[in-house]
């Protein structure tokens, strides 16, 4: 193994094998790739060559072709037209529009432009370079289109169906424009509220408004919009919302019947029930229901055994007998029980009539109340005057008390009793003297004048004595009067304090404000309002229960299948608001926790079909190069190297046993080197197989070929032994015996220049 053969010839063999194999593998892969590209170009044209792909039914090919050419000559002079092969029963036509035909308005109305052409089944925009964004909610499309239009390198932006198309100025703008579009999409998030089946929102538009208001109030986002629908293009959503409100009105307007069955378990949801109504004949088992009968359907079973039903035929005003019967197959089956019902229409009419009557009475009532208020204010004014007078009286009473106090003090300082005693003694003395003088008068008439003087003095003393007695009583009365006046003044002070604490001005101001408001009410045209109320009552649909039931079912049919707005609500908002903050607010607004609250990306960039096709072709080229390298490695190992591995096995001096013998090491090394280098130079690639696995695969191939080397390149042992007996080296044996008898290959051709025995 230390001879020139392995140092030179094997190296040259490997070098030539690798170069030739790499060229072959590269040539095969390039040839296949060019063939596929030519085929694709013949079908779709070069990249960016055409703008539209129009598909026409095969049977309408010629007629559609003629009409299409005429339309293009009229509307798009200078356009290019090409007919492509038919696929799947549809003829394909490629159209290249002139520069003036590539506008937002034309692209958004492209279907309408080609709709008049006979047999057209579809028109696809294939302008390149172009970016397509899908997944943007309808309500956010217009906003995002304006943002995309501001990106450098964008020619125009158009909307087609649920996608947004961005036409670019050139291929060199794709990378930068793609990055900016991704940045715009990543600046926002979409909040999705998903409702399970059976728990859809009754009015999604109104609920969305509530959610927007709640999130705005609590989290203060810089931007928040309801984007499930597009207000400009999706009027049907609002029509459905209106129909939902109408349905709610009808359900509230419908008569509710409560059934009280005699026996539990006899009623099921969906059962038809019959009431006699205006029919003369009382229902009997087996009877057909009559025109005057009222028919109801059970819609709900209550836990207490009762049931709720609505009228499907007739009207609640026709119900006279409250007994109800079950019917099946238009026949009365049997008596069920009795019913109670409430007619919201009658209750509403009565309430409106009472309200209108009250409105008519309110102005007069307001006027009377104003008069009462004025009377109360006059009373307050009189109350103020009386309180002032009371205060003056109390002041005077205080003065009187002071005078009484002084008088009683002065009176009490006089010794009334002593004076009275002296007066009484003086009066007695005068009486005695008077009696004596009377006796003297008998004898001497001259004392008459003295007697008269004594009598006058006696009378004066007696009068003064009576005065002293009155003064004594007056003292006692003055004390009593003083006590009474003191009590009155104390109570008066308390009363005046209470009167002063009352805010008479505030009460009077409140009354003035009340009078102003009542005057406004009295002057308001409430009688006209009452008239409007009666007009409104007359404007309420005068519908029977059977008409209301039919209207509800019709609305259900109109709304069914048109929209799934109630199943999902979408909101566009800032990316930096966490779902954990949003979810509680949404659940509170919805009213239950069975909704799914999710975050989603605003939109995604669709892979470009042409770029994807070319990428696939490049991947196919790499796969072909890799598979060719694999095959060539097997061929080279079989033709050139199995003979060497077989000879290494037969070496007498190689007695080593086990897996890592010389032949196996050689096979693994050569296989790894051949496959990895050919693979690398030819640009090979196998999906899901990383490059570091290629040398391992090559080594496994070398091991596999070593296992079958003696069968692929058999060697006569006798010839080898004879050559060794002649003293030939291993290098000479390989060159003169083994390689000439091996499989024809590069090794044989390289070996011919060294042969001694040709």
Secondary structure, 3 states (H helix, E strand, C coil): CCCHHHHHHHHHHHHHHHHHHHHHHHHHHHHHHHHHHHHHHHHHCCCCCCCEEEEEEHHHHHHHHHHHHHHHHHHCCCCEEEEEEEECCEEEEEEECCHHHCCHHHHHCHHHHHCCCCCEEEEEECCCCEEEEECCCHHHHHHHHHHHHCCCCEEEEEEECCEEEEEECCHHHHHHHHHHHHHHHHCEEEEEEECCCCCCCCCHHHHHHHHHHHHHHHHCCCCEEECCCCCCCCHHHHHHHHHHHHHHHHHHHCCEEEEEECCCCCCCCCCEEEECCCCCCCCCCCCECCCCCEEEEEEEECCCCCEEEEEEECCHHHCCCCEEEEEECCEEEEEEEEEEEECHHHHHHHHHHHHHHHHHHHHHHHHHHHHHHHHHHHHHHHHHHHHHHHHHHHHHHHHHHHHHHHHHHHHHHCCHHHHHHHHHHHHHHHHHHHHHHHHHHHHCHHHHHHHHHHHHHHHHHHHHHHHHHHHHHHHHHHHHHHHHHHHHHHHHHHHHHHHHHCCHHHHHHHHHHHHHHHHHHHHCCHHHHHHHHHHHHHHCCCCCHHHHHHHHHHHHHHHCCCCCHHHEEEEEEECCCCHHHHHHHHHHHHCCCCCEEEEEECCEEECCHHHHHHHHHHHHHHHHHHHHHHHHHHHHHHHHHHHHHHHHHHCCCCCCCCCCCHHHHHHHHHHHHHHHHHHHHHCCCECCECCHHHHHHHHHHHHHHHHCHHHHCCCCHHHHHHHHHCCCCHHHHHHHHHCCCCCCCHHHHHHHHHCCCC
